[in-house]
Amino acid sequence: MGYRTKTYIAGDWDSSKQEIEKLKEWNEKEHLALEFLDAHEKTQARDGSLNCSIKKSLKTRLDITKKFILIVGNSTNNTRSGSCQYCDNYSKYIQACLKGYSTNFKSYIDYECSYASTEQLDIIVLYCSVNIQKNLCPDSIKSIGIHIPMYYYLNGKKYWNYKKIKKAICN
């Protein structure tokens, strides 16, 4: 395994897409000084691939990751995408993969969070809210790492919490 120098961003793309894209946007703008090396540039995981193939690609990315960022939205803890039971090649009748692969019933998010916890990566949990809502966070990282809301209110207006996010990521 190589050096761990990358930053891995995980989240439910259906409900947290705006927040994930905002982090990537901030990273690309030189004048904002939010800098991280994106682990997602290492390998590609195609949506049409088998869940086990995608998890293998995720592991390749996670193996070079130093900082793990999870974006938590309202449905993060309920996302089941990636579980073998939803794969076309999983047979409920024989309770096995028809292609002979080992089965894993963790969602992609649960898989990523468990890996980050087990490997003791620097964990940053960002909530798509003005509050920290740990009940929406996967159990494996609920009580570890840094937890920060991505927004704050000032005079009744909602703003991005850039300074706190930058401090968590860049330290």
C-alpha positions in Angstrom: 0.0 0.0 0.0 1.3 3.5 -0.8 1.3 6.6 1.2 -2.0 7.9 2.5 -2.2 11.4 1.1 -5.6 11.8 -0.5 -9.0 13.0 0.8 -12.0 10.8 0.2 -15.5 12.4 0.0 -18.5 10.1 0.6 -22.2 10.8 0.7 -25.6 10.1 -0.7 -25.4 11.7 -4.1 -29.2 11.8 -4.4 -29.7 14.0 -1.4 -26.3 15.6 -0.8 -25.1 16.4 -4.4 -25.1 20.2 -3.9 -22.8 19.9 -0.8 -20.4 17.4 -2.4 -20.1 19.6 -5.5 -19.5 22.7 -3.3 -16.5 21.0 -1.6 -15.1 20.1 -5.0 -15.7 23.7 -6.2 -13.9 25.2 -3.2 -11.0 22.8 -3.8 -10.6 23.9 -7.4 -10.6 27.7 -6.6 -7.1 28.7 -5.8 -8.0 31.9 -3.9 -10.0 30.0 -1.3 -7.0 28.0 0.0 -9.1 24.9 0.6 -6.7 22.3 -0.8 -7.0 18.5 -0.8 -6.0 15.7 -3.2 -9.1 14.0 -4.3 -9.0 10.2 -3.9 -11.7 9.8 -6.6 -9.1 10.6 -9.2 -7.4 7.3 -8.6 -9.9 4.9 -10.1 -13.3 5.1 -11.7 -16.4 3.1 -10.5 -19.0 2.9 -13.2 -22.7 2.8 -12.1 -23.3 -0.2 -14.4 -20.7 -2.3 -12.6 -21.4 -5.0 -10.1 -21.7 -3.8 -6.5 -18.7 -6.0 -5.6 -16.6 -4.4 -8.4 -17.5 -0.9 -7.3 -16.6 -1.8 -3.7 -13.2 -3.0 -4.9 -12.7 0.3 -6.7 -13.8 2.1 -3.5 -11.2 0.1 -1.5 -8.5 1.1 -3.9 -9.3 4.8 -3.3 -9.7 4.3 0.4 -6.3 2.6 0.6 -4.6 5.9 -0.4 -6.8 8.1 1.8 -5.7 10.0 4.8 -8.8 12.1 5.4 -12.3 10.7 5.1 -15.2 13.2 4.7 -18.8 12.1 5.0 -21.5 14.4 3.9 -24.6 13.6 5.9 -28.0 14.5 4.6 -31.5 13.5 5.6 -31.4 10.0 4.0 -27.7 9.1 4.4 -28.4 6.5 7.1 -31.2 4.9 5.1 -29.3 4.6 1.8 -29.0 0.9 0.8 -27.3 1.3 -2.6 -24.4 -1.1 -2.8 -25.8 -4.0 -0.8 -25.6 -7.3 -2.5 -29.2 -8.1 -1.9 -30.1 -5.4 -4.5 -27.7 -6.8 -7.1 -29.1 -8.6 -10.1 -26.6 -11.4 -9.6 -27.6 -12.1 -6.0 -30.0 -15.1 -5.6 -32.2 -14.9 -2.6 -33.1 -18.6 -3.1 -29.5 -19.8 -2.6 -28.4 -16.7 -0.7 -25.3 -16.3 -2.8 -23.9 -14.4 -5.7 -24.6 -16.2 -9.0 -21.1 -15.1 -10.2 -19.4 -16.7 -7.3 -18.3 -13.6 -5.5 -18.5 -13.2 -1.7 -21.6 -11.3 -0.6 -21.6 -8.2 1.4 -24.9 -6.6 2.6 -23.4 -3.2 3.6 -24.4 -0.2 1.5 -21.6 1.8 -0.2 -21.8 4.4 2.6 -21.7 1.8 5.4 -18.8 0.1 3.7 -16.8 3.4 3.3 -17.5 4.5 6.9 -16.6 1.1 8.4 -13.3 1.1 6.4 -12.5 4.7 7.6 -13.1 3.7 11.2 -11.2 0.4 11.1 -8.2 2.0 9.3 -8.3 5.0 11.7 -8.4 7.6 9.0 -8.9 11.2 9.9 -12.7 11.4 9.9 -14.7 14.6 9.2 -18.5 14.5 9.2 -20.2 17.4 7.6 -24.0 17.8 8.0 -26.2 19.3 5.3 -27.8 21.4 8.0 -27.2 24.2 10.5 -27.2 21.5 13.2 -25.2 18.4 14.0 -27.7 15.5 13.7 -25.8 12.4 14.8 -29.0 10.3 14.4 -28.5 10.7 10.6 -24.8 9.5 10.8 -23.8 5.8 10.3 -23.1 4.1 13.6 -19.5 3.2 12.7 -18.4 6.9 12.8 -21.1 8.5 14.9 -18.9 9.0 17.9 -15.5 9.6 16.3 -13.9 12.3 14.3 -14.9 15.9 13.8 -18.6 16.7 13.3 -19.6 20.1 11.8 -22.7 21.6 10.3 -22.2 22.8 6.7 -24.4 25.9 7.2 -25.1 28.6 9.7 -27.7 31.3 10.2 -26.9 35.0 10.6 -29.6 37.5 10.8 -32.2 35.0 9.5 -30.1 34.1 6.4 -28.4 30.8 5.7 -24.7 30.7 4.8 -22.1 28.1 4.0 -19.9 27.4 7.0 -16.7 27.7 4.9 -14.3 28.7 7.7 -15.1 25.8 10.0 -15.1 23.3 7.1 -11.7 24.6 5.9 -10.3 24.4 9.4 -11.5 20.8 9.8 -10.1 19.7 6.3 -6.9 21.6 6.3 -5.7 20.8 9.9 
